[in-house]
Amino acid sequence: MRISIVTAVYNRKETVADALRSVQAQTYDEIEHVIQDGQSTDGTLDVIEQMKSPQMSVQSAPDGGIYDAINKGLQRATGDVLGLMHSDDFFASDTVIATVAKAFEDPEVDGVYGDLDYVAEEDTDRIIRKWRSGAYNPARLRRGWMPPHPTLYLRRSVFERWGYYDTSYRIAADYDAMLRYLVRGQINIRYIPEVFIKMRVGGESNRSLRKIMRKSQEDYRAIRANGVGGAGTLAWKNLSKIQQFF
């Protein structure tokens, strides 16, 4: 089984090496690493070139934002299973993809996800938040539940049938897509209670009050569009983050 990992990157010279290194360290053999660069100008491409390996496929081209870049990478990918590695993130261990591949040996499984740790930007050994998502239950969607998007791996057929990321969302296309796959697609996803990803704090959706407000607006739009609730669902979604700090 071939697993494709897509990294969409733009001007992340300081962190992209960690992402590339963690993919290259995986013990699972059949990995394709698809790099979709948005024509970086800060030396990111030099770092990628220095670390290039046979498993990597690199393209640098203009894009319409992060989700457009991810879509381009997913459409270039050749794997049976597709997942993401953001340029600020890295795997929690070198056996994550082997664990994912083992779960996909069950033909009934459409998707696999795990847990995520938010870590300090300057000290990645220091955990700021712990996202322990737990097993999926459809009823949890109305309480704002979602799996950690960077830990999610899906069969290619899910994207082919239910679509890629809706680029009319600038911040919450991942939430919309997951609701679409789970509600409309009724896909079968399996939870693995293991930390898959270490994510540096300070993501795009939380960089300013304006972006936090836009994220909430887009989350609400996704909730309504996919028929999983309303303002109460959005409130639960935001409040659920508090427990991640404890």
Secondary structure, 3 states (H helix, E strand, C coil): CCEEEEEEECCCCCCHHHHHHHHHCCCCCCEEEEEEECCCCCCHHHHHHHCCCCCEEEEECCCCCHHHHHHHHHHHCCCCEEEECCCCEEECCCCHHHHHHHHCCCCCCCEEEEEEEEECCCCCCCEEEEECCCCCCHHHHHHCCCCCHHHCEEEHHHHHHHCCCCCCCCCCHHHHHHHHHHHHCCCCEEEEEEEEEEEECCCHHHCCHHHHHHHHHHHHHHHHHCCCCCHHHHHHHHHCCHHHHC
